[in-house]
Amino acid sequence: MPARDRRLRDLARERVSILLKLADEVLKMDEALARRYVELAFRISAKARLRLPRRVKRRYCRRCKTPLVPGFTARVRVKKGCGGRRLVVTCLRCGFIRRYPLEPRRAGSGTGGPAGT
């Protein structure tokens, strides 16, 4: 990758992180401004062809770009179904629903019994 492209991507990555941080800070005061910051960050990342980490993408509603805060802008539930357990996140602003599969619990791991057995 040429040095110019690398500099542009680094600049875009820096601006995206600043915008997402600002969106989290301003959410309690002005939700519309927080949505605008997230929208701009996603647009910059798309234009610069940046891949955002999965944990970053899951923090914002895919439809309305609202930062998802459990109990404030999102409802989070664990549902059991035929395909296993799922984490269901519902945006309380637009109603968009995301379902994430949860890994099955492994027998033997966890804090169910005495240590060392």
Biopython code that builds the backbone (N, CA, C, O; Angstrom):
import numpy as np
from Bio.PDB.StructureBuilder import StructureBuilder

atoms = [
    (1, "MET", "N", (0.853, -1.176, 0.000)),
    (1, "MET", "CA", (0.000, 0.000, 0.000)),
    (1, "MET", "C", (0.899, 1.240, 0.000)),
    (1, "MET", "O", (1.827, 1.335, 0.803)),
    (2, "PRO", "N", (0.626, 2.183, -0.895)),
    (2, "PRO", "CA", (1.435, 3.404, -0.932)),
    (2, "PRO", "C", (1.333, 4.196, 0.372)),
    (2, "PRO", "O", (0.359, 4.081, 1.115)),
    (3, "ALA", "N", (2.360, 4.997, 0.626)),
    (3, "ALA", "CA", (2.424, 5.754, 1.881)),
    (3, "ALA", "C", (1.267, 6.738, 1.998)),
    (3, "ALA", "O", (0.763, 6.973, 3.096)),
    (4, "ARG", "N", (0.843, 7.316, 0.877)),
    (4, "ARG", "CA", (-0.261, 8.283, 0.910)),
    (4, "ARG", "C", (-1.555, 7.606, 1.365)),
    (4, "ARG", "O", (-2.282, 8.146, 2.199)),
    (5, "ASP", "N", (-1.836, 6.427, 0.819)),
    (5, "ASP", "CA", (-3.039, 5.688, 1.214)),
    (5, "ASP", "C", (-2.986, 5.315, 2.689)),
    (5, "ASP", "O", (-3.993, 5.388, 3.394)),
    (6, "ARG", "N", (-1.816, 4.917, 3.146)),
    (6, "ARG", "CA", (-1.661, 4.536, 4.549)),
    (6, "ARG", "C", (-1.937, 5.731, 5.463)),
    (6, "ARG", "O", (-2.595, 5.595, 6.494)),
    (7, "ARG", "N", (-1.425, 6.904, 5.072)),
    (7, "ARG", "CA", (-1.665, 8.108, 5.871)),
    (7, "ARG", "C", (-3.146, 8.468, 5.889)),
    (7, "ARG", "O", (-3.679, 8.861, 6.928)),
    (8, "LEU", "N", (-3.812, 8.336, 4.746)),
    (8, "LEU", "CA", (-5.239, 8.644, 4.681)),
    (8, "LEU", "C", (-6.054, 7.686, 5.544)),
    (8, "LEU", "O", (-6.993, 8.098, 6.226)),
    (9, "ARG", "N", (-5.692, 6.415, 5.509)),
    (9, "ARG", "CA", (-6.409, 5.440, 6.335)),
    (9, "ARG", "C", (-6.165, 5.682, 7.819)),
    (9, "ARG", "O", (-7.084, 5.563, 8.630)),
    (10, "ASP", "N", (-4.940, 6.018, 8.171)),
    (10, "ASP", "CA", (-4.643, 6.321, 9.576)),
    (10, "ASP", "C", (-5.427, 7.545, 10.042)),
    (10, "ASP", "O", (-5.956, 7.565, 11.153)),
    (11, "LEU", "N", (-5.498, 8.555, 9.195)),
    (11, "LEU", "CA", (-6.265, 9.752, 9.525)),
    (11, "LEU", "C", (-7.754, 9.413, 9.671)),
    (11, "LEU", "O", (-8.414, 9.880, 10.600)),
    (12, "ALA", "N", (-8.270, 8.607, 8.756)),
    (12, "ALA", "CA", (-9.680, 8.205, 8.827)),
    (12, "ALA", "C", (-9.941, 7.395, 10.093)),
    (12, "ALA", "O", (-10.956, 7.600, 10.759)),
    (13, "ARG", "N", (-9.034, 6.474, 10.432)),
    (13, "ARG", "CA", (-9.197, 5.655, 11.640)),
    (13, "ARG", "C", (-9.218, 6.533, 12.894)),
    (13, "ARG", "O", (-10.005, 6.304, 13.812)),
    (14, "GLU", "N", (-8.350, 7.532, 12.917)),
    (14, "GLU", "CA", (-8.299, 8.452, 14.055)),
    (14, "GLU", "C", (-9.600, 9.254, 14.167)),
    (14, "GLU", "O", (-10.137, 9.418, 15.262)),
    (15, "ARG", "N", (-10.100, 9.748, 13.044)),
    (15, "ARG", "CA", (-11.336, 10.540, 13.058)),
    (15, "ARG", "C", (-12.540, 9.696, 13.444)),
    (15, "ARG", "O", (-13.430, 10.164, 14.154)),
    (16, "VAL", "N", (-12.569, 8.458, 12.979)),
    (16, "VAL", "CA", (-13.670, 7.559, 13.342)),
    (16, "VAL", "C", (-13.667, 7.318, 14.844)),
    (16, "VAL", "O", (-14.721, 7.367, 15.479)),
    (17, "SER", "N", (-12.499, 7.057, 15.420)),
    (17, "SER", "CA", (-12.445, 6.796, 16.863)),
    (17, "SER", "C", (-12.845, 8.039, 17.663)),
    (17, "SER", "O", (-13.508, 7.921, 18.694)),
    (18, "ILE", "N", (-12.451, 9.220, 17.202)),
    (18, "ILE", "CA", (-12.840, 10.457, 17.888)),
    (18, "ILE", "C", (-14.352, 10.644, 17.831)),
    (18, "ILE", "O", (-14.974, 10.979, 18.839)),
    (19, "LEU", "N", (-14.946, 10.431, 16.657)),
    (19, "LEU", "CA", (-16.391, 10.611, 16.510)),
    (19, "LEU", "C", (-17.176, 9.623, 17.366)),
    (19, "LEU", "O", (-18.180, 9.990, 17.977)),
    (20, "LEU", "N", (-16.722, 8.370, 17.414)),
    (20, "LEU", "CA", (-17.436, 7.375, 18.214)),
    (20, "LEU", "C", (-17.308, 7.676, 19.706)),
    (20, "LEU", "O", (-18.250, 7.462, 20.469)),
    (21, "LYS", "N", (-16.149, 8.171, 20.116)),
    (21, "LYS", "CA", (-15.964, 8.556, 21.516)),
    (21, "LYS", "C", (-16.872, 9.735, 21.875)),
    (21, "LYS", "O", (-17.482, 9.755, 22.943)),
    (22, "LEU", "N", (-16.954, 10.709, 20.976)),
    (22, "LEU", "CA", (-17.831, 11.859, 21.198)),
    (22, "LEU", "C", (-19.297, 11.437, 21.257)),
    (22, "LEU", "O", (-20.071, 11.972, 22.051)),
    (23, "ALA", "N", (-19.674, 10.481, 20.420)),
    (23, "ALA", "CA", (-21.059, 10.005, 20.416)),
    (23, "ALA", "C", (-21.423, 9.396, 21.760)),
    (23, "ALA", "O", (-22.524, 9.617, 22.265)),
    (24, "ASP", "N", (-20.507, 8.630, 22.344)),
    (24, "ASP", "CA", (-20.776, 8.023, 23.649)),
    (24, "ASP", "C", (-20.878, 9.083, 24.749)),
    (24, "ASP", "O", (-21.691, 8.957, 25.665)),
    (25, "GLU", "N", (-20.050, 10.124, 24.655)),
    (25, "GLU", "CA", (-20.051, 11.165, 25.682)),
    (25, "GLU", "C", (-21.304, 12.035, 25.629)),
    (25, "GLU", "O", (-21.824, 12.437, 26.669)),
    (26, "VAL", "N", (-21.789, 12.325, 24.424)),
    (26, "VAL", "CA", (-22.880, 13.277, 24.259)),
    (26, "VAL", "C", (-24.260, 12.603, 24.259)),
    (26, "VAL", "O", (-25.277, 13.293, 24.203)),
    (27, "LEU", "N", (-24.308, 11.296, 24.320)),
    (27, "LEU", "CA", (-25.574, 10.560, 24.207)),
    (27, "LEU", "C", (-26.601, 10.986, 25.243)),
    (27, "LEU", "O", (-27.767, 11.184, 24.904)),
    (28, "LYS", "N", (-26.196, 11.131, 26.494)),
    (28, "LYS", "CA", (-27.145, 11.477, 27.560)),
    (28, "LYS", "C", (-27.732, 12.878, 27.378)),
    (28, "LYS", "O", (-28.862, 13.135, 27.793)),
    (29, "MET", "N", (-26.969, 13.783, 26.758)),
    (29, "MET", "CA", (-27.432, 15.164, 26.611)),
    (29, "MET", "C", (-28.209, 15.387, 25.316)),
    (29, "MET", "O", (-29.259, 16.030, 25.324)),
    (30, "ASP", "N", (-27.694, 14.858, 24.202)),
    (30, "ASP", "CA", (-28.310, 15.119, 22.899)),
    (30, "ASP", "C", (-28.204, 13.865, 22.033)),
    (30, "ASP", "O", (-27.171, 13.606, 21.416)),
    (31, "GLU", "N", (-29.282, 13.101, 21.999)),
    (31, "GLU", "CA", (-29.270, 11.835, 21.270)),
    (31, "GLU", "C", (-29.150, 12.036, 19.761)),
    (31, "GLU", "O", (-28.510, 11.232, 19.083)),
    (32, "ALA", "N", (-29.750, 13.088, 19.231)),
    (32, "ALA", "CA", (-29.677, 13.352, 17.792)),
    (32, "ALA", "C", (-28.236, 13.645, 17.369)),
    (32, "ALA", "O", (-27.796, 13.201, 16.309)),
    (33, "LEU", "N", (-27.515, 14.380, 18.187)),
    (33, "LEU", "CA", (-26.118, 14.683, 17.889)),
    (33, "LEU", "C", (-25.272, 13.409, 17.953)),
    (33, "LEU", "O", (-24.376, 13.217, 17.131)),
    (34, "ALA", "N", (-25.551, 12.545, 18.918)),
    (34, "ALA", "CA", (-24.829, 11.276, 19.022)),
    (34, "ALA", "C", (-25.065, 10.430, 17.774)),
    (34, "ALA", "O", (-24.130, 9.831, 17.241)),
    (35, "ARG", "N", (-26.310, 10.381, 17.309)),
    (35, "ARG", "CA", (-26.616, 9.633, 16.079)),
    (35, "ARG", "C", (-25.863, 10.209, 14.887)),
    (35, "ARG", "O", (-25.367, 9.466, 14.040)),
    (36, "ARG", "N", (-25.781, 11.526, 14.823)),
    (36, "ARG", "CA", (-25.080, 12.184, 13.721)),
    (36, "ARG", "C", (-23.588, 11.838, 13.744)),
    (36, "ARG", "O", (-22.996, 11.578, 12.697)),
    (37, "TYR", "N", (-22.985, 11.835, 14.930)),
    (37, "TYR", "CA", (-21.572, 11.470, 15.045)),
    (37, "TYR", "C", (-21.339, 10.037, 14.567)),
    (37, "TYR", "O", (-20.374, 9.767, 13.853)),
    (38, "VAL", "N", (-22.221, 9.125, 14.960)),
    (38, "VAL", "CA", (-22.071, 7.724, 14.553)),
    (38, "VAL", "C", (-22.246, 7.598, 13.042)),
    (38, "VAL", "O", (-21.507, 6.869, 12.382)),
    (39, "GLU", "N", (-23.226, 8.311, 12.506)),
    (39, "GLU", "CA", (-23.461, 8.278, 11.064)),
    (39, "GLU", "C", (-22.227, 8.756, 10.302)),
    (39, "GLU", "O", (-21.823, 8.136, 9.317)),
    (40, "LEU", "N", (-21.632, 9.853, 10.754)),
    (40, "LEU", "CA", (-20.423, 10.376, 10.116)),
    (40, "LEU", "C", (-19.261, 9.394, 10.229)),
    (40, "LEU", "O", (-18.518, 9.195, 9.268)),
    (41, "ALA", "N", (-19.105, 8.784, 11.397)),
    (41, "ALA", "CA", (-18.011, 7.829, 11.601)),
    (41, "ALA", "C", (-18.154, 6.637, 10.659)),
    (41, "ALA", "O", (-17.171, 6.188, 10.071)),
    (42, "PHE", "N", (-19.375, 6.125, 10.514)),
    (42, "PHE", "CA", (-19.589, 4.985, 9.631)),
    (42, "PHE", "C", (-19.369, 5.382, 8.174)),
    (42, "PHE", "O", (-18.846, 4.592, 7.388)),
    (43, "ARG", "N", (-19.762, 6.594, 7.813)),
    (43, "ARG", "CA", (-19.564, 7.049, 6.436)),
    (43, "ARG", "C", (-18.075, 7.215, 6.131)),
    (43, "ARG", "O", (-17.617, 6.849, 5.049)),
    (44, "ILE", "N", (-17.323, 7.766, 7.083)),
    (44, "ILE", "CA", (-15.875, 7.925, 6.893)),
    (44, "ILE", "C", (-15.209, 6.562, 6.764)),
    (44, "ILE", "O", (-14.345, 6.371, 5.909)),
    (45, "SER", "N", (-15.606, 5.613, 7.612)),
    (45, "SER", "CA", (-14.985, 4.285, 7.550)),
    (45, "SER", "C", (-15.315, 3.585, 6.235)),
    (45, "SER", "O", (-14.482, 2.851, 5.702)),
    (46, "ALA", "N", (-16.510, 3.800, 5.709)),
    (46, "ALA", "CA", (-16.870, 3.184, 4.430)),
    (46, "ALA", "C", (-16.076, 3.818, 3.289)),
    (46, "ALA", "O", (-15.586, 3.117, 2.403)),
    (47, "LYS", "N", (-15.952, 5.134, 3.313)),
    (47, "LYS", "CA", (-15.234, 5.838, 2.254)),
    (47, "LYS", "C", (-13.752, 5.458, 2.241)),
    (47, "LYS", "O", (-13.154, 5.317, 1.174)),
    (48, "ALA", "N", (-13.164, 5.294, 3.426)),
    (48, "ALA", "CA", (-11.747, 4.943, 3.530)),
    (48, "ALA", "C", (-11.531, 3.432, 3.483)),
    (48, "ALA", "O", (-10.397, 2.961, 3.570)),
    (49, "ARG", "N", (-12.616, 2.678, 3.346)),
    (49, "ARG", "CA", (-12.589, 1.208, 3.315)),
    (49, "ARG", "C", (-11.906, 0.633, 4.557)),
    (49, "ARG", "O", (-11.040, -0.238, 4.467)),
    (50, "LEU", "N", (-12.320, 1.144, 5.718)),
    (50, "LEU", "CA", (-11.820, 0.639, 6.995)),
    (50, "LEU", "C", (-12.754, -0.446, 7.494)),
    (50, "LEU", "O", (-13.972, -0.332, 7.358)),
    (51, "ARG", "N", (-12.210, -1.467, 8.054)),
    (51, "ARG", "CA", (-13.023, -2.497, 8.688)),
    (51, "ARG", "C", (-13.107, -2.185, 10.167)),
    (51, "ARG", "O", (-12.099, -2.167, 10.873)),
    (52, "LEU", "N", (-14.324, -1.941, 10.625)),
    (52, "LEU", "CA", (-14.515, -1.695, 12.051)),
    (52, "LEU", "C", (-14.601, -3.033, 12.770)),
    (52, "LEU", "O", (-15.183, -3.978, 12.237)),
    (53, "PRO", "N", (-14.037, -3.134, 13.962)),
    (53, "PRO", "CA", (-14.123, -4.383, 14.717)),
    (53, "PRO", "C", (-15.578, -4.731, 15.037)),
    (53, "PRO", "O", (-16.426, -3.845, 15.146)),
    (54, "ARG", "N", (-15.853, -6.001, 15.181)),
    (54, "ARG", "CA", (-17.207, -6.484, 15.452)),
    (54, "ARG", "C", (-17.786, -5.856, 16.714)),
    (54, "ARG", "O", (-18.962, -5.493, 16.744)),
    (55, "ARG", "N", (-16.970, -5.727, 17.750)),
    (55, "ARG", "CA", (-17.483, -5.161, 19.006)),
    (55, "ARG", "C", (-17.876, -3.699, 18.835)),
    (55, "ARG", "O", (-18.770, -3.221, 19.533)),
    (56, "VAL", "N", (-17.233, -2.984, 17.930)),
    (56, "VAL", "CA", (-17.600, -1.593, 17.663)),
    (56, "VAL", "C", (-18.916, -1.539, 16.896)),
    (56, "VAL", "O", (-19.798, -0.747, 17.228)),
    (57, "LYS", "N", (-19.051, -2.372, 15.879)),
    (57, "LYS", "CA", (-20.275, -2.359, 15.071)),
    (57, "LYS", "C", (-21.495, -2.767, 15.880)),
    (57, "LYS", "O", (-22.599, -2.289, 15.622)),
    (58, "ARG", "N", (-21.306, -3.641, 16.852)),
    (58, "ARG", "CA", (-22.440, -4.115, 17.647)),
    (58, "ARG", "C", (-22.911, -3.096, 18.676)),
    (58, "ARG", "O", (-23.970, -3.283, 19.275)),
    (59, "ARG", "N", (-22.166, -2.037, 18.894)),
    (59, "ARG", "CA", (-22.542, -1.030, 19.892)),
    (59, "ARG", "C", (-23.510, 0.004, 19.356)),
    (59, "ARG", "O", (-23.996, 0.845, 20.112)),
    (60, "TYR", "N", (-23.804, -0.044, 18.038)),
    (60, "TYR", "CA", (-24.658, 0.960, 17.417)),
    (60, "TYR", "C", (-25.740, 0.275, 16.597)),
    (60, "TYR", "O", (-25.507, -0.764, 15.980)),
    (61, "CYS", "N", (-26.938, 0.878, 16.600)),
    (61, "CYS", "CA", (-28.052, 0.327, 15.839)),
    (61, "CYS", "C", (-27.730, 0.412, 14.350)),
    (61, "CYS", "O", (-27.256, 1.437, 13.860)),
    (62, "ARG", "N", (-27.989, -0.664, 13.657)),
    (62, "ARG", "CA", (-27.670, -0.713, 12.245)),
    (62, "ARG", "C", (-28.611, 0.171, 11.420)),
    (62, "ARG", "O", (-28.222, 0.699, 10.378)),
    (63, "ARG", "N", (-29.838, 0.326, 11.891)),
    (63, "ARG", "CA", (-30.822, 1.094, 11.136)),
    (63, "ARG", "C", (-30.756, 2.594, 11.430)),
    (63, "ARG", "O", (-30.663, 3.400, 10.505)),
    (64, "CYS", "N", (-30.805, 2.975, 12.712)),
    (64, "CYS", "CA", (-30.898, 4.407, 13.043)),
    (64, "CYS", "C", (-29.601, 4.986, 13.603)),
    (64, "CYS", "O", (-29.543, 6.180, 13.898)),
    (65, "LYS", "N", (-28.563, 4.168, 13.757)),
    (65, "LYS", "CA", (-27.227, 4.594, 14.209)),
    (65, "LYS", "C", (-27.195, 5.140, 15.635)),
    (65, "LYS", "O", (-26.287, 5.895, 15.981)),
    (66, "THR", "N", (-28.163, 4.774, 16.463)),
    (66, "THR", "CA", (-28.166, 5.197, 17.860)),
    (66, "THR", "C", (-27.184, 4.340, 18.653)),
    (66, "THR", "O", (-27.177, 3.121, 18.483)),
    (67, "PRO", "N", (-26.357, 4.931, 19.513)),
    (67, "PRO", "CA", (-25.515, 4.118, 20.394)),
    (67, "PRO", "C", (-26.404, 3.265, 21.305)),
    (67, "PRO", "O", (-27.315, 3.788, 21.946)),
    (68, "LEU", "N", (-26.145, 1.969, 21.363)),
    (68, "LEU", "CA", (-26.984, 1.053, 22.130)),
    (68, "LEU", "C", (-26.461, 0.932, 23.557)),
    (68, "LEU", "O", (-25.380, 0.395, 23.795)),
    (69, "VAL", "N", (-27.246, 1.441, 24.498)),
    (69, "VAL", "CA", (-26.927, 1.363, 25.916)),
    (69, "VAL", "C", (-28.046, 0.569, 26.575)),
    (69, "VAL", "O", (-29.190, 1.024, 26.583)),
    (70, "PRO", "N", (-27.749, -0.611, 27.129)),
    (70, "PRO", "CA", (-28.806, -1.422, 27.738)),
    (70, "PRO", "C", (-29.576, -0.643, 28.800)),
    (70, "PRO", "O", (-28.990, -0.018, 29.685)),
    (71, "GLY", "N", (-30.901, -0.696, 28.691)),
    (71, "GLY", "CA", (-31.762, -0.008, 29.636)),
    (71, "GLY", "C", (-32.066, 1.435, 29.267)),
    (71, "GLY", "O", (-33.004, 2.023, 29.806)),
    (72, "PHE", "N", (-31.294, 2.014, 28.365)),
    (72, "PHE", "CA", (-31.505, 3.406, 27.967)),
    (72, "PHE", "C", (-31.960, 3.487, 26.509)),
    (72, "PHE", "O", (-32.996, 4.081, 26.213)),
    (73, "THR", "N", (-31.193, 2.897, 25.611)),
    (73, "THR", "CA", (-31.572, 2.900, 24.199)),
    (73, "THR", "C", (-31.705, 1.490, 23.643)),
    (73, "THR", "O", (-32.000, 1.321, 22.459)),
    (74, "ALA", "N", (-31.493, 0.468, 24.479)),
    (74, "ALA", "CA", (-31.575, -0.908, 23.991)),
    (74, "ALA", "C", (-32.131, -1.831, 25.062)),
    (74, "ALA", "O", (-31.953, -1.607, 26.260)),
    (75, "ARG", "N", (-32.806, -2.870, 24.603)),
    (75, "ARG", "CA", (-33.272, -3.932, 25.493)),
    (75, "ARG", "C", (-32.478, -5.179, 25.112)),
    (75, "ARG", "O", (-32.395, -5.530, 23.935)),
    (76, "VAL", "N", (-31.900, -5.841, 26.102)),
    (76, "VAL", "CA", (-31.064, -7.017, 25.865)),
    (76, "VAL", "C", (-31.690, -8.203, 26.572)),
    (76, "VAL", "O", (-31.974, -8.143, 27.768)),
    (77, "ARG", "N", (-31.903, -9.283, 25.832)),
    (77, "ARG", "CA", (-32.499, -10.497, 26.378)),
    (77, "ARG", "C", (-31.705, -11.705, 25.900)),
    (77, "ARG", "O", (-31.073, -11.671, 24.844)),
    (78, "VAL", "N", (-31.748, -12.770, 26.692)),
    (78, "VAL", "CA", (-31.178, -14.050, 26.282)),
    (78, "VAL", "C", (-32.353, -14.978, 26.036)),
    (78, "VAL", "O", (-33.156, -15.226, 26.936)),
    (79, "LYS", "N", (-32.456, -15.494, 24.807)),
    (79, "LYS", "CA", (-33.573, -16.361, 24.427)),
    (79, "LYS", "C", (-33.051, -17.757, 24.128)),
    (79, "LYS", "O", (-31.963, -17.937, 23.581)),
    (80, "LYS", "N", (-33.864, -18.741, 24.506)),
    (80, "LYS", "CA", (-33.543, -20.124, 24.176)),
    (80, "LYS", "C", (-34.385, -20.530, 22.977)),
    (80, "LYS", "O", (-35.561, -20.178, 22.887)),
    (81, "GLY", "N", (-33.788, -21.262, 22.071)),
    (81, "GLY", "CA", (-34.513, -21.711, 20.889)),
    (81, "GLY", "C", (-33.966, -23.030, 20.404)),
    (81, "GLY", "O", (-33.074, -23.614, 21.020)),
    (82, "CYS", "N", (-34.510, -23.496, 19.288)),
    (82, "CYS", "CA", (-34.079, -24.795, 18.770)),
    (82, "CYS", "C", (-32.636, -24.744, 18.270)),
    (82, "CYS", "O", (-31.960, -25.773, 18.252)),
    (83, "GLY", "N", (-32.158, -23.586, 17.869)),
    (83, "GLY", "CA", (-30.790, -23.466, 17.385)),
    (83, "GLY", "C", (-29.800, -23.130, 18.478)),
    (83, "GLY", "O", (-28.634, -22.862, 18.188)),
    (84, "GLY", "N", (-30.231, -23.136, 19.724)),
    (84, "GLY", "CA", (-29.354, -22.774, 20.834)),
    (84, "GLY", "C", (-29.750, -21.430, 21.414)),
    (84, "GLY", "O", (-30.763, -20.844, 21.033)),
    (85, "ARG", "N", (-28.943, -20.958, 22.332)),
    (85, "ARG", "CA", (-29.250, -19.688, 22.986)),
    (85, "ARG", "C", (-28.803, -18.520, 22.112)),
    (85, "ARG", "O", (-27.806, -18.600, 21.394)),
    (86, "ARG", "N", (-29.569, -17.432, 22.194)),
    (86, "ARG", "CA", (-29.263, -16.237, 21.421)),
    (86, "ARG", "C", (-29.366, -15.002, 22.300)),
    (86, "ARG", "O", (-30.184, -14.940, 23.217)),
    (87, "LEU", "N", (-28.535, -14.038, 22.008)),
    (87, "LEU", "CA", (-28.624, -12.730, 22.637)),
    (87, "LEU", "C", (-29.449, -11.862, 21.687)),
    (87, "LEU", "O", (-29.071, -11.672, 20.531)),
    (88, "VAL", "N", (-30.573, -11.338, 22.172)),
    (88, "VAL", "CA", (-31.462, -10.520, 21.347)),
    (88, "VAL", "C", (-31.359, -9.080, 21.832)),
    (88, "VAL", "O", (-31.684, -8.778, 22.980)),
    (89, "VAL", "N", (-30.905, -8.194, 20.950)),
    (89, "VAL", "CA", (-30.751, -6.780, 21.268)),
    (89, "VAL", "C", (-31.765, -6.004, 20.433)),
    (89, "VAL", "O", (-31.746, -6.067, 19.204)),
    (90, "THR", "N", (-32.654, -5.267, 21.113)),
    (90, "THR", "CA", (-33.684, -4.485, 20.439)),
    (90, "THR", "C", (-33.409, -3.004, 20.660)),
    (90, "THR", "O", (-33.266, -2.559, 21.799)),
    (91, "CYS", "N", (-33.335, -2.247, 19.579)),
    (91, "CYS", "CA", (-33.178, -0.797, 19.679)),
    (91, "CYS", "C", (-34.511, -0.213, 20.128)),
    (91, "CYS", "O", (-35.547, -0.493, 19.524)),
    (92, "LEU", "N", (-34.490, 0.591, 21.174)),
    (92, "LEU", "CA", (-35.718, 1.175, 21.697)),
    (92, "LEU", "C", (-36.138, 2.428, 20.933)),
    (92, "LEU", "O", (-37.213, 2.967, 21.196)),
    (93, "ARG", "N", (-35.333, 2.897, 20.011)),
    (93, "ARG", "CA", (-35.685, 4.077, 19.212)),
    (93, "ARG", "C", (-36.408, 3.691, 17.927)),
    (93, "ARG", "O", (-37.419, 4.304, 17.584)),
    (94, "CYS", "N", (-35.909, 2.689, 17.213)),
    (94, "CYS", "CA", (-36.518, 2.334, 15.923)),
    (94, "CYS", "C", (-37.107, 0.930, 15.919)),
    (94, "CYS", "O", (-37.827, 0.575, 14.986)),
    (95, "GLY", "N", (-36.820, 0.115, 16.945)),
    (95, "GLY", "CA", (-37.372, -1.229, 17.026)),
    (95, "GLY", "C", (-36.577, -2.292, 16.286)),
    (95, "GLY", "O", (-37.015, -3.439, 16.203)),
    (96, "PHE", "N", (-35.419, -1.934, 15.747)),
    (96, "PHE", "CA", (-34.605, -2.900, 15.011)),
    (96, "PHE", "C", (-34.096, -3.980, 15.960)),
    (96, "PHE", "O", (-33.653, -3.679, 17.069)),
    (97, "ILE", "N", (-34.159, -5.226, 15.529)),
    (97, "ILE", "CA", (-33.780, -6.365, 16.368)),
    (97, "ILE", "C", (-32.554, -7.041, 15.771)),
    (97, "ILE", "O", (-32.513, -7.330, 14.575)),
    (98, "ARG", "N", (-31.550, -7.290, 16.617)),
    (98, "ARG", "CA", (-30.370, -8.060, 16.218)),
    (98, "ARG", "C", (-30.288, -9.286, 17.096)),
    (98, "ARG", "O", (-30.500, -9.208, 18.306)),
    (99, "ARG", "N", (-29.980, -10.420, 16.489)),
    (99, "ARG", "CA", (-29.844, -11.674, 17.228)),
    (99, "ARG", "C", (-28.424, -12.198, 17.032)),
    (99, "ARG", "O", (-27.952, -12.358, 15.906)),
    (100, "TYR", "N", (-27.758, -12.460, 18.151)),
    (100, "TYR", "CA", (-26.390, -12.966, 18.111)),
    (100, "TYR", "C", (-26.364, -14.338, 18.759)),
    (100, "TYR", "O", (-26.852, -14.487, 19.879)),
    (101, "PRO", "N", (-25.810, -15.348, 18.094)),
    (101, "PRO", "CA", (-25.729, -16.675, 18.716)),
    (101, "PRO", "C", (-24.747, -16.668, 19.876)),
    (101, "PRO", "O", (-23.692, -16.036, 19.809)),
    (102, "LEU", "N", (-25.103, -17.376, 20.938)),
    (102, "LEU", "CA", (-24.224, -17.517, 22.092)),
    (102, "LEU", "C", (-23.592, -18.895, 22.053)),
    (102, "LEU", "O", (-24.225, -19.869, 21.645)),
    (103, "GLU", "N", (-22.357, -18.968, 22.475)),
    (103, "GLU", "CA", (-21.675, -20.256, 22.505)),
    (103, "GLU", "C", (-22.285, -21.121, 23.594)),
    (103, "GLU", "O", (-22.622, -20.621, 24.667)),
    (104, "PRO", "N", (-22.430, -22.409, 23.331)),
    (104, "PRO", "CA", (-22.991, -23.285, 24.369)),
    (104, "PRO", "C", (-22.045, -23.383, 25.555)),
    (104, "PRO", "O", (-20.826, -23.299, 25.409)),
    (105, "ARG", "N", (-22.630, -23.561, 26.725)),
    (105, "ARG", "CA", (-21.803, -23.727, 27.927)),
    (105, "ARG", "C", (-21.100, -25.064, 27.861)),
    (105, "ARG", "O", (-21.682, -26.079, 27.476)),
    (106, "ARG", "N", (-19.850, -25.043, 28.239)),
    (106, "ARG", "CA", (-19.074, -26.283, 28.230)),
    (106, "ARG", "C", (-19.152, -26.929, 29.601)),
    (106, "ARG", "O", (-19.038, -26.252, 30.623)),
    (107, "ALA", "N", (-19.344, -28.232, 29.620)),
    (107, "ALA", "CA", (-19.355, -28.962, 30.891)),
    (107, "ALA", "C", (-17.947, -28.945, 31.464)),
    (107, "ALA", "O", (-16.973, -29.167, 30.745)),
    (108, "GLY", "N", (-17.847, -28.685, 32.740)),
    (108, "GLY", "CA", (-16.541, -28.694, 33.390)),
    (108, "GLY", "C", (-15.935, -27.318, 33.544)),
    (108, "GLY", "O", (-15.080, -27.119, 34.407)),
    (109, "SER", "N", (-16.356, -26.359, 32.728)),
    (109, "SER", "CA", (-15.818, -25.014, 32.900)),
    (109, "SER", "C", (-16.804, -24.188, 33.700)),
    (109, "SER", "O", (-18.007, -24.445, 33.682)),
    (110, "GLY", "N", (-16.298, -23.219, 34.386)),
    (110, "GLY", "CA", (-17.174, -22.386, 35.208)),
    (110, "GLY", "C", (-16.847, -22.554, 36.673)),
    (110, "GLY", "O", (-15.836, -23.160, 37.030)),
    (111, "THR", "N", (-17.702, -22.020, 37.516)),
    (111, "THR", "CA", (-17.447, -22.055, 38.959)),
    (111, "THR", "C", (-18.528, -22.857, 39.655)),
    (111, "THR", "O", (-19.068, -22.422, 40.672)),
    (112, "GLY", "N", (-18.849, -24.022, 39.118)),
    (112, "GLY", "CA", (-19.926, -24.818, 39.695)),
    (112, "GLY", "C", (-19.494, -25.722, 40.828)),
    (112, "GLY", "O", (-20.320, -26.071, 41.671)),
    (113, "GLY", "N", (-18.253, -26.109, 40.883)),
    (113, "GLY", "CA", (-17.835, -27.074, 41.892)),
    (113, "GLY", "C", (-16.616, -26.621, 42.647)),
    (113, "GLY", "O", (-16.145, -25.497, 42.470)),
    (114, "PRO", "N", (-16.093, -27.510, 43.504)),
    (114, "PRO", "CA", (-14.894, -27.167, 44.266)),
    (114, "PRO", "C", (-13.688, -26.996, 43.348)),
    (114, "PRO", "O", (-13.608, -27.606, 42.282)),
    (115, "ALA", "N", (-12.772, -26.170, 43.775)),
    (115, "ALA", "CA", (-11.586, -25.887, 42.975)),
    (115, "ALA", "C", (-10.706, -27.126, 42.878)),
    (115, "ALA", "O", (-10.546, -27.884, 43.835)),
    (116, "GLY", "N", (-10.141, -27.303, 41.683)),
    (116, "GLY", "CA", (-9.203, -28.395, 41.499)),
    (116, "GLY", "C", (-9.844, -29.707, 41.078)),
    (116, "GLY", "O", (-9.138, -30.707, 40.947)),
    (117, "THR", "N", (-11.138, -29.742, 40.863)),
    (117, "THR", "CA", (-11.752, -31.004, 40.426)),
    (117, "THR", "C", (-12.212, -30.941, 39.017)),
    (117, "THR", "O", (-12.750, -31.919, 38.498)),
]
sb = StructureBuilder()
sb.init_structure("model")
sb.init_model(0)
sb.init_chain("A")
sb.init_seg("    ")
for serial, (resi, resn, name, xyz) in enumerate(atoms, 1):
    if name == "N":
        sb.init_residue(resn, " ", resi, " ")
    sb.init_atom(name, np.array(xyz, "f"), 0.0, 1.0, " ", f" {name:<3s}", serial, name[0])
structure = sb.get_structure()
